[in-house]
Amino acid sequence: MTIQIWLFVVLLVVVLLVGGGVGFFLSRGWFKKYLEKNPPVNEQMIREMMRQMGRTPSEKQVRQILNSMNQYK
């Protein structure tokens, strides 16, 4: 009887660990796809942010900022 209880506990722990690992990798993959489709910052956001700071950005400045942000991905 006690062997069955220990077997149940061990199987429960193994199932929880495997389920947690699979869930982690599935959610990580989904989140990466989401960020590719909906990037956190785009050119329009950079232009608007610079306008709010009182600057009129040139296209070169916008590209520089966007390239520097994409470098760190």
The 8 nearest C-alpha neighbors of each residue, nearest first, counted from 0:
[[1, 3, 2, 4, 5, 6, 7, 8],
 [0, 2, 4, 3, 5, 6, 7, 8],
 [3, 1, 5, 0, 4, 6, 7, 8],
 [2, 4, 6, 0, 1, 5, 7, 8],
 [3, 5, 7, 1, 6, 2, 8, 0],
 [6, 4, 8, 2, 7, 3, 9, 1],
 [7, 5, 3, 9, 4, 8, 2, 10],
 [6, 8, 4, 10, 5, 9, 11, 3],
 [9, 7, 11, 5, 6, 10, 4, 12],
 [8, 10, 6, 12, 11, 7, 5, 13],
 [11, 9, 13, 7, 12, 8, 14, 6],
 [10, 12, 8, 14, 9, 13, 7, 15],
 [11, 13, 15, 9, 10, 14, 16, 8],
 [12, 14, 10, 16, 15, 11, 17, 9],
 [15, 13, 11, 17, 16, 12, 18, 10],
 [14, 16, 18, 12, 13, 17, 19, 11],
 [17, 15, 19, 13, 18, 14, 12, 20],
 [18, 16, 20, 14, 19, 15, 13, 21],
 [17, 19, 15, 21, 20, 16, 14, 22],
 [18, 20, 22, 16, 17, 21, 15, 23],
 [21, 19, 23, 17, 22, 18, 16, 24],
 [20, 22, 18, 24, 23, 19, 25, 17],
 [23, 21, 19, 25, 20, 24, 18, 26],
 [22, 24, 20, 26, 21, 25, 19, 27],
 [23, 25, 27, 21, 26, 22, 28, 20],
 [24, 26, 22, 28, 27, 23, 21, 29],
 [25, 27, 29, 23, 28, 24, 22, 30],
 [28, 26, 24, 30, 25, 29, 23, 31],
 [29, 27, 31, 25, 26, 30, 24, 32],
 [28, 30, 26, 32, 27, 31, 33, 25],
 [29, 31, 33, 27, 32, 28, 26, 34],
 [32, 30, 34, 28, 33, 29, 27, 35],
 [33, 31, 35, 29, 30, 34, 36, 28],
 [34, 32, 30, 36, 31, 35, 37, 29],
 [33, 35, 37, 38, 31, 36, 32, 30],
 [36, 34, 32, 33, 37, 38, 31, 30],
 [35, 37, 33, 34, 38, 32, 31, 39],
 [38, 36, 34, 35, 33, 39, 32, 40],
 [39, 37, 34, 40, 35, 36, 41, 33],
 [38, 40, 37, 41, 34, 35, 44, 36],
 [41, 39, 38, 44, 42, 45, 65, 43],
 [40, 42, 44, 43, 45, 38, 39, 65],
 [43, 41, 45, 44, 46, 61, 65, 40],
 [42, 44, 46, 45, 41, 47, 40, 48],
 [43, 45, 47, 41, 42, 46, 48, 40],
 [46, 44, 48, 42, 43, 47, 49, 41],
 [47, 45, 43, 49, 48, 44, 50, 42],
 [46, 48, 50, 44, 49, 45, 43, 51],
 [47, 49, 45, 51, 50, 46, 44, 52],
 [48, 50, 52, 46, 51, 54, 47, 45],
 [51, 49, 47, 53, 54, 52, 48, 55],
 [50, 52, 48, 53, 49, 47, 54, 46],
 [53, 51, 49, 50, 54, 48, 47, 55],
 [54, 52, 50, 51, 49, 55, 48, 56],
 [55, 53, 50, 49, 52, 56, 51, 48],
 [54, 56, 50, 49, 57, 53, 46, 52],
 [57, 55, 54, 60, 46, 49, 58, 61],
 [56, 58, 60, 59, 61, 55, 62, 46],
 [57, 59, 61, 60, 62, 56, 63, 46],
 [60, 58, 62, 57, 61, 63, 56, 64],
 [61, 59, 63, 57, 62, 58, 56, 64],
 [60, 62, 58, 64, 63, 59, 65, 57],
 [63, 61, 65, 59, 60, 64, 66, 58],
 [64, 62, 60, 66, 61, 65, 59, 67],
 [63, 65, 67, 61, 62, 66, 68, 60],
 [64, 66, 62, 68, 63, 67, 61, 69],
 [67, 65, 69, 63, 68, 64, 62, 70],
 [66, 68, 64, 70, 65, 69, 63, 71],
 [67, 69, 65, 66, 70, 71, 64, 72],
 [70, 68, 66, 71, 72, 67, 65, 64],
 [71, 69, 67, 68, 72, 66, 65, 64],
 [70, 72, 69, 68, 67, 66, 65, 64],
 [71, 69, 70, 68, 67, 66, 38, 34]]
